[in-house]
Amino acid sequence: MAARGEGSTISRRALLIGGGAGVGLVVAWAVWPRSYAPNLPTAKDETLFNAWLKIGEDGTVTVAVPQAEHGQGVYTALPQILADELGADWRTIAVQPAPLNPLYANPLAADTLFEGAFDALPSPLRDGHARRSALMLTAGSTSVRAFEAPLRAAGAAARVLLCKAAAKRWSVDWQACATEAGFVTHGKQRLRFGELAASAAGGTPPDPLPLRAEAANRLAGQSLPRLDAPAKVDGSANFAGDIRLPDMVFAAIRQAPVGDAKLLSVDRAAAAKVRGMLSVVTNDGWVAAVASNWWAANRALDALAPSFTIRGSPINSDSIDAALDTALKGDGTRIWSQGDLAPVFKGARLVTAEYRAGLAVHAAIETMTATARFENGALELWLPTQAPGLARAAAAAALGIAESAVTVYPMLVGGSFGANLDHRAAQQAAVLARALKRPVQLTWSRREDLQHDRYRPPARARMAARLGANGQILGWQARIAAPATGRELAERLLATDPAARAMLALPGTGDRYAVAGARPFYRIPAYAIDHHPADIGVPTGHWRSGAHSYTAFFTECFIDELAHVARTEALSFRIAMLGGDARLARCLSTAASLGGWEGGVPGSGQGIACHSFRGSHIAVLAEAHIDDDRSVTVDRIVAAVDCGRHINPDLVRQQIEGGLIFGMAAATGAATGFSENRADARGLRDLGLPRLADTPDITVELIPSEADPGGVSELAVPAVAPAIANALQASTGSRLRALPLTVGTP
């Protein structure tokens, strides 16, 4: 049966893709259209209108938010969309995490995370599978882009039903009624939403739904106060570490090094001497100490002095570099191309350069944590997660129980940047709760969090280009060695999904995720982008902006080098190649004007870079220099942003400013080497993160636009590092081609 409002276009050919009828039948079952009912819980004084909102008798409008709030403001932006269409009073808006339901799936985020992993599936089938699997994901700057339409529709439907209920009481045409500040109005007549909710719900809204046409009294576009801010300021906001359950104990964990390693021995007698120590739980992959408080558990871990045996070749920085070099020397897979590059390069004098990016850590304020209670065969989990359905599946698989026996309570997230797509803490807490027969709160130490991160992958790029007589780029090639992180994410996160496993069993054809952002947005007649998969032996994962964080560095630094060879000023060189891309050109010219661009001349210490992705555009001008102690200092950052319509301009500005600092941290630190299968970073002090005193003067200009909203939370990250690198070139005359930027790096 087709889902309401959706047509079924599945063909026999589509069903029997890939590895034959067996794979086809698994995929067919997973993507066949279905309809789903709302399961948003209500109290006795609340009325459910649809999957997205309910209205209380007191007029409180509660909006279900299917995305994790980890500081990006999604608990404000998404309710603001619905409240605007409903005509609600912002002071009456409340937020509730959405329950697991296919209605809240985010296929757009699935496409971002698993980019290229399921190319054999046509887009409609990928979307259908994401919905059927209830893939509720927070990733890829997709929250507003994915949910603006359904939230507007939900608000419009409720508005119409409220107007119909009021019109019936007043004996007037419902289309003559309007909503404003939580009231339905008709001339001087007014009724509160709360008075009408019970009689309004259950009606049938018209098709198509009429959206609000009036321009006055709109909430969208206003910098409304964040709904999550007051509780975070006064400390009443609950994070996973705030959960307290009767008879609960606390656990700390030490895991085996990456690679082929297992637990060899522990000193239980020494741990037993730690005051508050209660129990030790071990398996091949980790040892956990359980105590009456977390500090005692962590001290007991040290006393346990766990030793691990490591088999196979050691993993260290040299082996990772060697794996990237080997991959780059081997055959790559062409991911994108345009024109015929061979005749353009044949016999030509090429400009070449090689760039590197190291492993980057997430280093969120909140380390990995989860609280679990296992009773009567049922598991409850309180945890920060960007994928609650996948966390539930992972925990169920760890205990060998049905997913229906697992309840997940998504918590506010203390940062993340992609880290909370990982569910090991949920699995470990579940195992501990069952073993101990009492609730357990597991928290990774900062050292453990850094040692067992799912790192932003390292990458190496060999760039080549041919310039014409007038300085135009005639041909461009980027050969990029990097782990196949998109496929790795799919294999890890979708391990319990039969259809996903069936698709992943088919031969791979490259990984677009690993080179995302490398396709030039400049007008170049012939280009080729190749991915060279590298097996580095270290798990990798999604990190704020993904591969764009290094591919933009490769592209925008190389563009500057080409401008230098062409003896052309770097800003003019870029704008000349953008062709008809007026939005990005405006970003560049705005940033240059606001920053007092001097042309990037030697000694100026100014650099510029730009990037487009997730439907948004940004240009960044940076001023930087090398201090006497040989450290990189960023003096100033100016950013011009075109991200389409602004739901809440303050949220946009906050995310851009935060992204600029995040990108600056990645440019100057936030990385780790490896020694003997362990990350070198042990604490935040090892990461060289910028402090308040290191924060440069920041200017952000939001360019007005009526385009659809684009992604914001990751937008500012990619262009910062190349802007700083280009500034250092102008300051010192030397080109740094490796992230993080370190003086002396060739």
Summary of the structure (lengths in Angstrom):
residues: 746
radius of gyration: 27.0
end to end distance: 61.3
largest distance: 83.1
contacts: 2657
relative contact order: 0.11
helix: 36%
strand: 23%
